Amino acid sequence: MPVDKTPLFRAQVKMIRTQETVRLKRTQMQKQQHQQQQQTENSHSSFEGNILCFNTWYDYFLSLEKLEKASSRSLLNLSFLSCTVEAQRIRRELIALRNIVISGRKNYVSDIGHSRRLIASYTDSMNDFERDELDAKIKEMMQDCIQSIQALQLKISSSNLRAFDEGPHLFQVLRMLGKHLKGTAKIVAEMRALRTKKISSTMRTCRLATLAQLYNMKKQRDELLMANGNSVETKSLKSDISSVSDSVLNDAIMFGKDGLRKRVPQSTNMKKSEIRKLEQDGWSDVQVSDFQEVEQADDVDSLNNLDDDERAQLMIENERLYSQSLQVDNDIQKVEKQMAELYQLQATFAEKVSEQERDINVVNETTLLTVENIRIGNEQIRQAIQNMASRRVILLFCIIVLTFTLLFLDWYNP
């Protein structure tokens, strides 16, 4: 991300200008001093001239001190300006984050948990995917702002600032930035809480609407059964429903945490504690027993309306699914065997690695002993060479002495 360094550039230009002005003023003061020296040399008689010279010298030193303070202040202001630029960048990011939150708040909160098909023609509400994307974007921007504020705090603490005015000012800026970020985070938390609340209320409303629909269906069915209580078709339907409910379709419809219906098998030996556990898993889950009979009646009608071809196709499909399941089982067994072989190979590999490690240790010890033996042998060879050299010197000395002895004897012999 590009950073605006215009204030830093301006500060550098200002510092260079101040240095140039200091240099020019120094040259002017030197010229004035030279002129005043010439004047003082020419006029020694007047005491007032001496006082004026003293005053000019005093003004000159005061101006030099002021210029040095200004230059040191400009140098110290560089770190202050860099921190200020960083704080301005963080402020712009916080403003952009707040604008994003405020602009998307209306669409984020409106139409939560409802069907968009009813009002899609005249609203710009978001769906769940868009809301999740907005949440992720806001979270990422907030984390970046927090990291930037922490980095700026460390920079301010480690910078060489004038502690009496610049440091407290920057810390107050940090406090205001943190307060702004906390306000934005509070708005985001309220949005998310409202979304969760509306989703839960919508799920509760959907469950109540389903219960009302089931109640109306039960009422219509009871009226139909009362009107046609003596007919043969109704009796056969009752017997079919009871037989199917006892054998296959002994299921209950439950509402889970996601607000969708799910089928939970009910066995005759199920304990009451298990039923309570199932009821406690959802958001105040409601067990609907009336919908069971309606679905049983629908399943019975669908089973009775099948002809021979459809039943044959169902059997073929059943056999195909069974063969696929057997194939999948075989593949799983093969994978298990391969995993077992891989485990054995891994164990073997570990053993070989340990053996190689032992061999390497043995080779290392042997190498160390060999090096020590070579060193000892070299020392012994060196000593042997030295002994041989001393012996040769002694032998040559003896030969020379004997030679001179013979010469002297031959010279003294008349």
C-alpha positions as CSV (number, residue, x, y, z in Angstrom):
1,M,0.0,0.0,0.0
2,P,1.6,3.4,-1.0
3,V,2.4,5.8,1.8
4,D,2.1,9.5,1.5
5,K,5.5,10.9,2.4
6,T,4.8,14.6,1.5
7,P,5.0,15.8,5.1
8,L,8.3,14.1,5.6
9,F,9.6,15.7,2.4
10,R,8.4,19.1,3.4
11,A,10.1,18.6,6.8
12,Q,13.4,17.8,5.1
13,V,13.1,20.8,2.8
14,K,12.4,23.0,5.8
15,M,15.4,21.6,7.7
16,I,17.7,22.3,4.7
17,R,16.3,25.8,4.5
18,T,16.9,26.4,8.2
19,Q,20.5,25.1,7.8
20,E,21.1,27.4,4.9
21,T,19.7,30.4,6.8
22,V,21.9,29.6,9.7
23,R,25.0,29.4,7.5
24,L,24.1,32.7,5.8
25,K,23.5,34.4,9.2
26,R,26.8,33.1,10.4
27,T,28.6,34.5,7.4
28,Q,26.9,37.9,7.9
29,M,27.7,37.9,11.6
30,Q,31.4,37.1,10.7
31,K,31.5,40.0,8.3
32,Q,29.9,42.3,10.9
33,Q,32.4,41.2,13.4
34,H,35.3,41.9,11.1
35,Q,34.0,45.3,10.4
36,Q,33.4,46.0,14.1
37,Q,37.0,44.9,14.8
38,Q,38.3,47.3,12.2
39,Q,36.2,50.1,13.7
40,T,37.4,49.3,17.3
41,E,41.0,49.3,16.1
42,N,40.4,52.7,14.5
43,S,38.6,54.2,17.5
44,H,40.1,53.4,20.9
45,S,39.2,56.6,22.6
46,S,35.5,56.2,23.0
47,F,34.1,54.0,25.8
48,E,30.7,53.9,24.2
49,G,32.2,52.0,21.2
50,N,33.4,49.4,23.6
51,I,30.0,49.0,25.1
52,L,28.4,48.6,21.7
53,C,30.9,46.0,20.7
54,F,30.1,44.0,23.9
55,N,26.4,44.2,23.1
56,T,26.9,43.0,19.6
57,W,28.9,40.1,20.8
58,Y,26.2,39.2,23.3
59,D,23.5,39.4,20.6
60,Y,25.7,37.3,18.3
61,F,26.0,34.5,20.9
62,L,22.3,34.6,21.6
63,S,21.4,34.3,18.0
64,L,23.8,31.3,17.6
65,E,22.1,29.5,20.5
66,K,18.7,30.2,19.1
67,L,19.7,28.8,15.7
68,E,21.2,25.7,17.3
69,K,18.0,25.1,19.2
70,A,16.0,25.5,16.1
71,S,18.1,23.0,14.1
72,S,18.0,20.5,16.9
73,R,14.2,21.0,17.1
74,S,13.9,20.4,13.4
75,L,15.9,17.2,13.7
76,L,13.7,15.9,16.5
77,N,10.5,16.8,14.6
78,L,11.4,14.2,11.9
79,S,10.4,11.3,14.1
80,F,7.3,13.2,15.3
81,L,6.2,13.9,11.7
82,S,6.7,10.2,10.8
83,C,4.5,9.2,13.7
84,T,2.0,11.8,12.7
85,V,1.9,10.5,9.1
86,E,1.4,6.9,10.4
87,A,-1.5,8.1,12.7
88,Q,-3.2,9.8,9.7
89,R,-2.9,6.7,7.7
90,I,-4.5,4.7,10.5
91,R,-7.3,7.3,10.8
92,R,-8.1,7.0,7.1
93,E,-8.3,3.2,7.4
94,L,-10.6,3.6,10.4
95,I,-12.8,6.0,8.5
96,A,-13.0,3.6,5.6
97,L,-13.9,0.7,7.9
98,R,-16.6,2.8,9.6
99,N,-18.0,3.8,6.2
100,I,-18.2,0.2,5.1
101,V,-19.9,-0.8,8.3
102,I,-22.5,2.0,8.1
103,S,-23.2,1.6,4.4
104,G,-23.8,-2.1,4.7
105,R,-25.6,-2.1,8.0
106,K,-29.1,-1.6,6.5
107,N,-28.8,-4.3,4.0
108,Y,-27.0,-6.6,6.6
109,V,-29.8,-6.3,9.1
110,S,-32.9,-6.2,6.8
111,D,-34.5,-9.4,5.5
112,I,-32.5,-11.6,7.8
113,G,-33.8,-15.2,7.9
114,H,-36.7,-14.5,5.5
115,S,-37.2,-15.6,1.9
116,R,-35.8,-13.1,-0.6
117,R,-38.1,-14.3,-3.3
118,L,-41.0,-12.3,-1.8
119,I,-39.2,-8.9,-1.7
120,A,-36.3,-9.2,-4.1
121,S,-38.0,-6.8,-6.6
122,Y,-37.8,-3.8,-4.3
123,T,-35.0,-4.4,-1.8
124,D,-31.2,-4.8,-1.8
125,S,-30.9,-7.1,1.2
126,M,-28.0,-9.5,1.5
127,N,-28.0,-13.2,1.6
128,D,-26.1,-15.3,4.1
129,F,-23.1,-15.7,1.8
130,E,-22.7,-12.0,1.3
131,R,-23.1,-11.4,5.0
132,D,-20.4,-13.9,5.8
133,E,-18.1,-12.1,3.2
134,L,-18.8,-8.8,4.8
135,D,-18.0,-10.2,8.3
136,A,-14.7,-11.6,7.0
137,K,-13.8,-8.3,5.4
138,I,-14.6,-6.3,8.4
139,K,-12.7,-8.7,10.7
140,E,-9.6,-8.5,8.5
141,M,-9.7,-4.7,8.4
142,M,-10.1,-4.5,12.2
143,Q,-7.1,-6.8,12.7
144,D,-5.0,-4.7,10.4
145,C,-6.0,-1.5,12.3
146,I,-5.2,-3.1,15.7
147,Q,-1.8,-4.3,14.4
148,S,-1.0,-0.8,13.0
149,I,-2.0,0.9,16.3
150,Q,0.2,-1.5,18.3
151,A,3.1,-0.9,15.9
152,L,2.7,2.9,16.2
153,Q,2.6,2.6,20.0
154,L,5.9,0.7,19.9
155,K,7.4,3.3,17.5
156,I,6.3,6.2,19.8
157,S,7.8,4.5,22.8
158,S,11.1,3.8,21.1
159,S,11.5,7.2,19.3
160,N,13.6,10.1,20.5
161,L,10.8,12.6,21.2
162,R,10.5,15.6,23.4
163,A,8.8,14.0,26.4
164,F,7.2,17.2,27.7
165,D,4.9,17.9,24.7
166,E,5.2,15.5,21.7
167,G,5.0,12.1,23.5
168,P,1.8,12.9,25.4
169,H,0.2,14.4,22.3
170,L,0.9,11.2,20.3
171,F,-0.4,9.0,23.1
172,Q,-3.6,11.0,23.2
173,V,-3.9,10.5,19.4
174,L,-3.5,6.7,20.0
175,R,-6.2,6.8,22.6
176,M,-8.6,8.6,20.3
177,L,-7.8,6.1,17.5
178,G,-8.5,3.2,19.9
179,K,-11.8,4.8,21.0
180,H,-12.9,5.2,17.4
181,L,-12.0,1.5,16.7
182,K,-14.0,0.4,19.8
183,G,-17.0,2.3,18.6
184,T,-16.9,0.6,15.2
185,A,-16.4,-2.8,16.8
186,K,-19.5,-2.1,19.0
187,I,-21.6,-1.3,15.9
188,V,-20.4,-4.6,14.3
189,A,-21.2,-6.6,17.5
190,E,-24.7,-5.1,17.6
191,M,-25.3,-6.0,13.9
192,R,-24.2,-9.6,14.5
193,A,-26.3,-9.9,17.7
194,L,-29.4,-8.6,15.8
195,R,-28.7,-11.0,13.0
196,T,-28.5,-14.0,15.4
197,K,-31.7,-12.8,17.2
198,K,-33.7,-12.5,13.9
199,I,-32.5,-15.9,12.7
200,S,-33.6,-17.6,15.9
201,S,-37.0,-15.8,15.9
202,T,-37.5,-16.7,12.2
203,M,-36.7,-20.4,12.9
204,R,-39.2,-20.3,15.8
205,T,-41.8,-18.8,13.6
206,C,-41.2,-21.4,10.9
207,R,-41.7,-24.2,13.5
208,L,-44.9,-22.6,14.7
209,A,-46.2,-22.3,11.1
210,T,-45.3,-26.0,10.5
211,L,-47.2,-26.9,13.7
212,A,-50.2,-24.9,12.6
213,Q,-50.2,-26.5,9.1
214,L,-50.0,-30.0,10.7
215,Y,-52.9,-29.1,13.0
216,N,-55.0,-28.1,10.0
217,M,-54.1,-31.3,8.2
218,K,-55.0,-33.4,11.2
219,K,-58.3,-31.6,11.6
220,Q,-59.2,-32.1,7.9
221,R,-58.2,-35.8,8.1
222,D,-60.3,-36.3,11.3
223,E,-63.3,-34.7,9.5
224,L,-62.8,-36.9,6.5
225,L,-62.5,-40.0,8.7
226,M,-65.7,-39.1,10.7
227,A,-67.6,-38.6,7.4
228,N,-66.4,-41.9,5.9
229,G,-66.0,-43.9,9.1
230,N,-68.0,-46.9,7.9
231,S,-66.5,-47.2,4.4
232,V,-64.3,-50.2,3.5
233,E,-61.5,-48.1,2.0
234,T,-61.0,-46.2,5.2
235,K,-60.7,-49.4,7.2
236,S,-58.2,-50.9,4.8
237,L,-56.2,-47.6,4.9
238,K,-56.2,-47.7,8.8
239,S,-55.0,-51.3,8.8
240,D,-52.2,-50.5,6.2
241,I,-51.0,-47.5,8.2
242,S,-50.9,-49.5,11.4
243,S,-49.0,-52.4,9.8
244,V,-46.5,-50.1,8.1
245,S,-46.0,-48.0,11.3
246,D,-45.3,-51.2,13.3
247,S,-42.8,-52.7,10.7
248,V,-41.0,-50.0,8.8
249,L,-42.1,-46.4,9.2
250,N,-41.7,-46.0,13.0
251,D,-39.9,-42.7,12.8
252,A,-40.4,-39.3,14.3
253,I,-39.9,-35.9,12.8
254,M,-37.6,-33.6,14.8
255,F,-36.4,-30.0,14.3
256,G,-32.7,-29.5,14.7
257,K,-30.5,-26.5,15.3
258,D,-30.6,-25.5,11.7
259,G,-34.4,-25.4,11.6
260,L,-34.7,-28.3,9.2
261,R,-36.7,-31.5,9.7
262,K,-34.7,-34.7,10.5
263,R,-35.8,-38.2,10.9
264,V,-35.0,-39.9,14.2
265,P,-35.6,-43.7,14.6
266,Q,-37.7,-44.7,17.6
267,S,-37.2,-48.2,18.9
268,T,-39.5,-49.8,21.4
269,N,-36.7,-50.3,23.9
270,M,-35.6,-46.6,23.8
271,K,-35.2,-45.2,27.3
272,K,-36.6,-41.9,28.5
273,S,-33.2,-40.4,29.1
274,E,-32.2,-40.9,25.5
275,I,-35.5,-39.2,24.4
276,R,-34.7,-36.3,26.7
277,K,-31.2,-36.0,25.3
278,L,-32.6,-35.8,21.8
279,E,-35.0,-33.1,22.9
280,Q,-32.2,-31.1,24.5
281,D,-29.9,-31.1,21.4
282,G,-31.8,-28.4,19.4
283,W,-33.2,-25.0,20.1
284,S,-36.1,-26.1,22.2
285,D,-36.8,-29.0,19.7
286,V,-40.3,-30.0,19.2
287,Q,-41.4,-33.5,18.5
288,V,-44.3,-33.7,16.0
289,S,-46.2,-37.0,16.2
290,D,-49.0,-35.9,13.9
291,F,-46.8,-35.5,10.9
292,Q,-45.8,-39.1,11.3
293,E,-49.2,-40.5,10.4
294,V,-49.4,-38.1,7.4
295,E,-46.0,-39.3,6.0
296,Q,-46.9,-42.9,6.7
297,A,-50.1,-42.5,4.7
298,D,-48.1,-40.9,1.8
299,D,-45.5,-43.7,1.9
300,V,-48.3,-46.4,1.9
301,D,-49.9,-44.7,-1.1
302,S,-46.6,-44.5,-2.9
303,L,-45.9,-48.2,-2.2
304,N,-49.3,-49.4,-3.2
305,N,-49.2,-47.4,-6.5
306,L,-46.0,-49.2,-7.8
307,D,-46.4,-51.6,-10.7
308,D,-44.2,-54.7,-11.5
309,D,-41.8,-52.8,-13.7
310,E,-41.1,-50.1,-11.2
311,R,-40.6,-52.8,-8.5
312,A,-38.2,-54.6,-10.7
313,Q,-36.3,-51.4,-11.4
314,L,-36.2,-50.8,-7.6
315,M,-34.8,-54.3,-7.1
316,I,-32.1,-53.8,-9.8
317,E,-31.2,-50.5,-8.2
318,N,-31.0,-52.1,-4.8
319,E,-28.7,-54.8,-6.1
320,R,-26.5,-52.2,-7.8
321,L,-26.2,-50.2,-4.7
322,Y,-25.5,-53.3,-2.7
323,S,-22.7,-54.3,-5.2
324,Q,-21.3,-50.8,-5.0
325,S,-21.3,-50.9,-1.2
326,L,-19.5,-54.3,-1.4
327,Q,-17.0,-52.8,-3.7
328,V,-16.4,-49.9,-1.4
329,D,-16.0,-52.3,1.5
330,N,-13.4,-54.2,-0.5
331,D,-11.6,-51.0,-1.4
332,I,-11.6,-50.1,2.3
333,Q,-10.1,-53.4,3.2
334,K,-7.5,-53.1,0.6
335,V,-6.6,-49.6,1.9
336,E,-6.4,-51.0,5.4
337,K,-4.0,-53.8,4.2
338,Q,-1.9,-51.2,2.4
339,M,-1.8,-49.0,5.6
340,A,-0.7,-52.1,7.6
341,E,2.0,-52.8,5.1
342,L,3.1,-49.1,5.2
343,Y,3.2,-49.3,9.0
344,Q,5.4,-52.4,8.8
345,L,7.7,-50.7,6.2
346,Q,7.9,-47.7,8.4
347,A,8.9,-49.9,11.4
348,T,11.5,-51.6,9.2
349,F,12.8,-48.3,8.0
350,A,13.1,-47.1,11.6
351,E,15.1,-50.2,12.5
352,K,17.4,-49.8,9.5
353,V,17.9,-46.1,10.4
354,S,18.8,-47.1,14.0
355,E,21.2,-49.7,12.7
356,Q,22.8,-47.2,10.4
357,E,23.2,-44.8,13.3
358,R,24.9,-47.5,15.3
359,D,27.2,-48.3,12.4
360,I,28.0,-44.6,12.0
361,N,28.9,-44.4,15.7
362,V,31.2,-47.4,15.3
363,V,32.9,-46.0,12.3
364,N,33.3,-42.7,14.1
365,E,34.9,-44.4,17.1
366,T,37.2,-46.4,14.8
367,T,38.2,-43.3,12.9
368,L,39.1,-41.6,16.2
369,L,41.2,-44.5,17.3
370,T,42.9,-44.6,13.9
371,V,43.7,-40.9,14.0
372,E,45.2,-41.3,17.5
373,N,47.3,-44.3,16.4
374,I,48.6,-42.4,13.4
375,R,49.6,-39.5,15.6
376,I,51.4,-41.8,18.0
377,G,53.2,-43.5,15.1
378,N,54.3,-40.2,13.6
379,E,55.7,-39.1,17.0
380,Q,57.6,-42.4,17.3
381,I,59.0,-42.1,13.7
382,R,60.1,-38.5,14.5
383,Q,61.9,-39.7,17.6
384,A,63.6,-42.6,15.7
385,I,64.8,-40.1,13.0
386,Q,66.1,-37.9,15.7
387,N,68.0,-40.8,17.4
388,M,69.5,-41.9,14.1
389,A,70.7,-38.4,13.4
390,S,72.4,-38.1,16.8
391,R,74.0,-41.5,16.3
392,R,75.3,-40.4,12.9
393,V,76.7,-37.2,14.3
394,I,78.6,-39.2,17.0
395,L,79.9,-41.6,14.5
396,L,81.2,-38.8,12.2
397,F,82.8,-37.1,15.2
398,C,84.6,-40.3,16.2
399,I,85.8,-40.8,12.6
400,I,87.1,-37.2,12.4
401,V,88.9,-37.5,15.7
402,L,90.6,-40.8,14.7
403,T,91.6,-39.2,11.4
404,F,93.2,-36.2,13.0
405,T,94.9,-38.6,15.5
406,L,96.5,-40.6,12.7
407,L,97.6,-37.4,11.0
408,F,99.3,-36.1,14.1
409,L,101.0,-39.4,14.8
410,D,102.2,-39.6,11.2
411,W,103.5,-36.0,11.5
412,Y,105.4,-36.6,14.8
413,N,106.9,-39.9,13.6
414,P,110.6,-39.3,12.5
